[in-house]
Amino acid sequence: MIADTMPGRLRPLGLGRDSGTASSAPVWLVFGGVFAVAWLLVELNGGQFMTVDNLQNMAVRSVALGLVAVGQTIVLIGGSLDLSVAYLVSVTAVGASFVMQGDPDRMVLGVVVTLAIGALIGLVNGLVITGLRVNAFIATLGTSLVMSGVLNALFTNFTGSVPRQFQALGYNALGPVPVAVILLLAVVALAWYVLRHTRFGYHLYAVGGNAEVARLSGVRTDRTVVLAHVLCSLTAVLTGLFLVSRLRSGAPWVGPDGGYDLESIAAAVVGGTALAGGRGAVAGTLAGVLILAVIDQVFNEFEVNAFLKTLIRGVIIVGAVALYALRRRDEGSF
Amino acid sequence: MTADPRPPDPVVLGMHGISKRFFGVTVLDDVRLECRAGEIHAVMGENGAGKSTLMKILVGVHQPDAGRIELNGAPVRFHHPRQALAAGVSIVHQELNLLPQRTVAENIFLGREPRRRFGVDRAAMDQAATRLLAALGAEDVISPRSLVGRLPVARQQLVEIAKALSFDPRVLVLDEPTAALSPHEVAALFDRIRRLRADGLTVLYISHRLREVFDLTDRITVLKDGRRVDTVETSEVDTRRLVHLMVGRELDHYYPPRAAPERIGPVRLAVRSAGAGLLHDVDLDLRAGEIVGLAGLAGSGRTELARLLFGATRMTAGRLTIDGRASRLRSPRHAIRRGIGLLTEDRKSEGLVLQRSVRDNTLLAARSLGRGAARRVALADLLGRVRLRGGADREVRYLSGGNQQKVVLARWLATGARVLIFDEPTRGIDVGAKASIHELMRELADAGAAILMISSELPEVIGMADRIVVLRQGTVAGELPAGATEAEIMLLATGEPDRAGAAAGASREGGTA
């Protein structure tokens, strides 16, 4: 074997990495376009778009959806999906304020308890899906209903409160950058690293792309899916903690009212993640979240009717995804 | 070949008395296979002879009903492909098992990615992949960082082989690796396989192409109808002998008598200068009462022509007439309305809704035309006509291949189809059931149907057809009367002066395309 002696020779044709994980550039282009149009529209209307307040506002608004959308992206890449995140957000918000009861000494306890609940929910989701072979849609809808039932039976309104110190998460800033935005960027960076550089990440893309190929290659597919669900639930807990720090107190409806289940899926898909699994990246999801936030900001600026707003969002989501599908078909690669 | 004068190398792999049944159909019966160290051993046989099943048993995808496997003299039992890989048995399956969205290196090392302190060591992985590709002489054409989905099929095949080699196997199984390759690519692949043999690897080469087997292998084991016929030294047999081993039927298969000339009626379906995709300038007449056999090599456009006549692909050139009236088939629905039926090559993915009942599958097309209610009464009659016994409520996935084919046939009887296109009608069907499908086809023709039968089994084409049309490279190469010989057909199909090898080799060309 002659070539054995030259492992470090020049790279053959097809330079650089062009894997499915690094396909977020077009989404950021779309974001740039949406941002520019939004800017133009607002300025033409006599408003001001590029103010620190405005940008901070959009960024903070992106945090709640962004955190959970990162988790949703992870399960979607693995070929699964999680509809239980919305109620987990509620459980976290209510749980944290109930445990903390405004006492700074109980802050850590509140965070630990809610993270533990989140991990447990993710574990249950993952085990039901892989062990009992229940379709992810049904399994997570089921846990979602269970959580909603328990929550509404025990709590009817705002319950307890978080201490002032905890609200720093929602309101403080380091210089011009809100703490919450730093949290979101940290989570995105961590997820990026996990997907891009760990075995778990490699296996997740493989399981989502073709579970049978992964299994025949010796990947423990079930374990991979379970871990993905645990990670997703943990991001939902972070969203819940962020929300309760903004609201001071948690109520059962904060999650479902925010529509975090379907919105997080929409953000991931707008960000280029394949619903069928195997393709996607958190960088794209972040762009997807920001696109939705900018659109919201514009709607607010123009005081658009809430129903019309929903309608236009729907059109934009479908349009974006159809655009990607067309683009991929033109490439003809897959 | 190694210039080694020593006696035969020790047996690396032994399979003894292997039997396997699927849904009551015997696929393998008491099969023995022995491979020596450093040899390329061919496993040959017609479609359905049991080659792939035997290999899947070897690598732990299926469990044998009886028999034992020995590796280096020690008995082994693989319940999962992973165990076979760990024991040194790797396989490259007929269909590619790669993730198109991931890179070459990621595919090769899936599940075994090298690690460093924080996460996967991509650099080491890419280097190791390059080394493996270099062992195949492919390091210049395949980058470890290319997306697999963007590589041509031939190179994906090399990635599969590199992946199989990454397990450091003692036995490498290649299941029809050349199905999708051009002659040039095949030659390059053979060089690579010979290089592997020189390194002491035992290669099991599954194929039905005679020429390749003579080119490449040291010994040949021939399977037929699930049994081992013989194991021979490649250098000691010629093509005629090998063909005889593969097809030589103890009992000549019975074919129903051909149509009497006076029973052949008017032209039902005709195309002139038809083209679409790789098809061009196709002229074809299908007459009532006649079975036309359509032969050709894999990739010559047989299935494409069937789809064209059924409206599944649009004709881009030429004319089509049905019962003398010009028609443009816009969709399968349209074709069905005009009385055309297609029995697809792949029953399971294109022909049947496997989880639904015999009734639902039979009435599928008729119901879609809105005539379901009228037809319901006739279900028993339909099933009687195709001689399918048993309840109509069974899910079709539990039926044997032959009975599944009868269900598809009954579907077209329900729509009153008068032009029937059979694409590989007896593939994967028991010998006994084959005869009854053949009889049904003849009965339908006698009742006035115009039938086009595509088959890669030349004996079937010769036995059944009243007229044989041969395709080559997307167009009709010629037409032969009933009773033509295999050699005559192959001459037209290959377009080259006949060589016995080419003829028989190509006649086994499974339409894997």
Interface residues (C-beta under 8 A of the other chain):
Chain A: M1 I2 A3 D4 M6 P7 G8 R9 R11 P12 L13 G14 L15 G16 R17 D18 S19 G20 Y193 H197 T198 R199 G201 Y202 H203 Y205 A206 G209 N210 E212 V213 A214 L216 S217 G218 V219 G278 R279 S333 F334
Chain B: P81 R82 L85 N97 L98 L99 P100 Q101 R102 T103 E106 L110 G111 R112 E113 R115 F118 G119 V120 R122 Q127 T130 R131 A134 A135 G137 E139 D140 V141 I142 S143 R145 S146 L147 G149 R150 R195 D199
